[in-house]
Amino acid sequence: AILAALQGAAELVSTDLASSLAVDHTALVDSGMKTLVAREAVVAEALEEKRWDLTEEGRAYAAGGSPEYRVLETLRGSAGKTREEVVQELGEDGAALLKNGMSNAVKRKWVVMDKAEGKLRAVVETAVADETAELLRKVADGQVADGSEMAALKK
């Protein structure tokens, strides 16, 4: 299959070939390409490629919104809610979403903690962009983000 793919092509990228043949890239290289190189049937050159893939958590945030955005949306239109109320409204992963989202929501000045009443309040009522979810969707679509954006996503 490798030699057939090379017919009429000056060069071939192994990741593309693995995708077109619906085989695992490592298996293709280890079982086929290395054998052909050893027999001097082909010449191979190693290329380094960086790719970013989303974790399950990243895919969930891309689809449903970042934790900070979800915390904000839970608080919008209310006079404030306790942490317990926010956790309950956020659902099954509410405690983790609040933990992960609260600090970023405060940093972005979207949410404040009213210590006197023990309630969280949204302080921005205008539309805000969920930049984290937008960036995650960009990465999922194979668009490379710059280094500073990727560093922020890793946090």
N, C-alpha and C positions, 0 to 999 in steps of 0.2 A: 504494500500500500504506500510505503514511503517513496519507493522508486517511481511508482506510477504517478504520485503527486508531483514529483520532481520533473517528469517529462514535460518539456517545453517551458519550464520555469528556471530562471537563473538562480534563484534562491528561494528559500522557504523558511518560515518562522514556525518552530515546532509547536508553540502554543496554539497557533492558528490551525495547524494540521491536526493536533489532538482534538480541538473543538469540532472541526469538520468531520472527523472520523468518529466522534463521540466516544473517545477513549481517554483514560487518565494520562495527563502529560508525563508524569514520572514514569509510568509503565512504557509509554511510547519511547521515551529517551533511553531508559535502561534496557529494554528488550529489543528495540529495533535500531535506533540511531547509533548507539555505541557499537553494535555488531557491524553495521555498515561502515562506520568509521574505521574499525579495526581491520576490515577487509579492504580498506581504501576504495570503497565503492562511492563514498561521498566524503566531502570535507565539511567539517562542522566548526562553527565559531560560537563560543559562549557569549551570550548577550545578557546583560543584567537589566531587569525591569522591575520597577517598584509599582505595586498595585495596592490599593486600599480596598478592603472588603469590610462591610458592616457586620458587627456582631448581631446576635438576636436582639439584644437590647437596643442597639443602634437602629435596626430595622423597625422596631416598635416605636421608637421616638420619631423616626422619619414619617411613619404612617399616622401616628396619633398625636404628635406634638411633643416638644421637649418638656421635661419635668417643670421647668420654671414657667413655661407658657401655660401648662395645664393647671398649675397652682394659681396663676393669675386668673385664668378663665373660671376657676371654681369660686374665686372671691369677687369677681365682677358683679356689680348690681346688688351687693349685699352691704349691710352696715358693719360687716366684720364677722368672722367665724373663728371658733376655737380650733386649735390644732386637730382635735378629735373629729370635729365636724368636717374639716378639710380632708382628713384621711378617709373618713367614711364616704364622702362624695367622690373621691378619686378612685374608689373601688378596691379591687383585690390587692393591687400593689400600692395602695395609697400611702402607707408609711414610708416605703422606699422612695416614691415619687416626691413626697413632701421633703424628705431628708435631702434628696439630690437637687430638688428644685428651689427650695427656700432661699439658700444662700445666693444663687444666681438671680433670683427674682428681686432680692433686696439690693444686690449690687447694681442691677439695672434700674433701680428705683421704681419698680413696678409695684412692690409690696412693702408694707411696714408692719412691725409688731407693736400693737398698742399694749404696753406692759401694764398699764393701769387696769384695763379691762380683760387682759389676757386673750386678746383677739388679733387675728391677722386681718389686714385691710388692703385692698387694692387701692393704690394712689394714682393710677393712670387709668382713665376711662376711655381714652381715645384708642383707636386701632393701633396695635403694635405688630411688628413683623416677628415671627418666630424664626430668627436667623439660624438657630441651631438646627431645627428641623429642615430648613431650606438647604443648609450646607450638607446635612446627612443625605438628603435626596440627590444633591449634586454628586456626591461621592458614589452613591448607589448607581447613578447613571453613567459612571465611569469618567466623569469630568474631574480632572485633577485640581484640587484646591491648593493654595499656597501653603508654605511651611507654617506660618503663624496660625492659619485657620485649622490646620491639622493638629497642631500642638494644643489648641483650645479644645478640640473634640476629644482628645485623648484624656483630658482631665475628668 
